[in-house]
Amino acid sequence: MLKTRFENYPKGKPFSTILGDFLGQGIFNVDGHSWRFQRKMASLELDRHSVRSYAYEIVNHEIEHRLIPLLSSVCSNSDDGNGVFLDLQDVFKRFSFDSICKFSFGLDPMCLELSLPLSKFTIAFDMASKLSAERAMTPSPIIWKIKRILNLGSEKQLKESINIIDSLAKEVIARKREVGFSTQKDLLSRFMRSVEDESYLRDIVVSFLLAGRDTVASALTSFFWLIGTHPNVASAIRLEADRVLGLNQGLKSFDQMQELHYLQSAIYESMRLYPPVQFDSKFCEQDDVLPDGTFVRKGTRVTYHPYAMGRIQEIWGSDCMEFKPDRWLKDGVFFKENPFQYPVFQPGHRVCLGKEMAVMEMKTVVLSLLRRFNIEHAAHESSSVPRFSPGLTATLSGGLPVLVKERTSTTIES
Ligand code: HEM
C-alpha cells in the first residue's frame, strides 16, 4: 500500500514543520489515525450544502465588490479609454487568498484592495510557500537541513515566517473563543464546535489555506491564458450563459451553475492541459507491487504527473495537444473522465477535499469576467507558449499581462 510519508508523523508535531515537510509529500502533518479522523470531518463539512452555499456567497461577494470594480477601474483609467495592462495572475492570487481566508476562518486580508498594503500574514504566507518550494531545488536535502540546524539564511527566514503565521493563527482562534463561534459559518468556527485541541485547529486552517489558495489562482491564470488564444471558446461560454441564465442575467443560485455544461467542460479541459499541481510524489511505506506488476521497494519515491498524463495520445487521442472543451460533452452534457486518467485533483481516497469548491469558484469567476469584459493578452504574450516558474503549484513566470476592455453590449444583473 502506497502511503505518503506524513501519515507516520508523530502526533502533535508542531506546525512549524508542515511547510517544510509538505513538499511533494502531502499537506497535513498528523499521524495516520488522526489524519483519517480529520479528513472525515473535513469532507463532512465541505460536502454540506450549507457549506457550499456559504463558499458561493463569499466568492460572489468578492467578485461583485472587488474583482469586477478592480477590472472596471483599469478599463476606465487608461488615457484613451481602451484599457491598461494588468497582471491577471497577481489579481487571481489576491482574489483566491481573500476567498480562502474568509472561508477558512472568517478573516478578510483584503488583498484585492490594491490601495492597502499587503498584511503581515499575507507576506509571511507567501514567503513561507516560496522558501518551502525552494528547498526542493537544493541539490541535496542535507544543505537545507544543516541550515535549519544552524538557523541560517533561508531557513532562518522560513522559521520567522512560520512563527508569524503560527501566532496569527493562534490569535484568530483565541479571538473566536472570546467573541463566540456557535453561529459563525466559517470552517474554523464549525470545527471549533467539536474540536478543542488548539494546534489541531490551527493545522486544519493553515492546511486549507495552503491547499486552496495558489491552486485556484493557477487554474484561473492558465484558463485565461488559453482563452486569450481561443476567443471561440469565450464566445461559446457567453452564448451558453445567455441561453441558460437569460440575456444579461447573472447566476441566481449555486444550483443553477450545474446547468452550464460547456463552461464546466472548458474548465476541465483547461486543467487537463495545465493542471495546477503538475506532479506529486508519494513514498512507499513498505514493499509493494503496482497494478501493472511493477515492484516498488519500501522508501521509493513514486511520482504521478498530471501535466504529462494530460498529453498522452493513448488517453486523449491524436488531438491531445489541442484545447477542445467539446471532448468533455456527450449530447451537450458534461461527462467526467475516469479520475485515474485525469488525476488533476488526485484520485482515490486522497482526492482533493476542496474539489467542488474549486470548480465552483472557477466557474463563477470565469462567467462573471467573460460576460463583462474582453480580456486580451499583452501583444508580446499572444504567440508564446506559457513558461512556468519552479514551485509547488504551476505559476507563469512573468505573470499574465492582459488588456481588459469593458464589453459595451452587456450589463449583467445579479
Ligand atoms: C483547482 C484547484 C485545486 C486543485 C487542482 C487541487 C488539487 C489537489 C491535489 C492534487 C491534492 C493532493 C495533494 C497531495 O496529497 O499531495 C489536493 C489535496 C487537498 N486539497 Fe485541493 N486542489 C484545488 C483546490 C482546493 C481548494 C479550493 C481547497 C479548499 C477549500 C482544497 C483543499 C484540499 C485539501 C484539504 C487537500 C488535502 C487532502 C488530503 O491530504 O487528504 N483544494 N488538492
Boltz pocket constraint, residues with backbone or C-beta under 6 A from the ligand:
constraints:
  - pocket:
      binder: B
      contacts: [[A, 24], [A, 25], [A, 26], [A, 27], [A, 28], [A, 39], [A, 42], [A, 207], [A, 208], [A, 211], [A, 212], [A, 213], [A, 215], [A, 216], [A, 219], [A, 275], [A, 276], [A, 277], [A, 280], [A, 281], [A, 343], [A, 344], [A, 345], [A, 346], [A, 349], [A, 350], [A, 351], [A, 352], [A, 353], [A, 354], [A, 355], [A, 357], [A, 358], [A, 359]]
      max_distance: 6.0
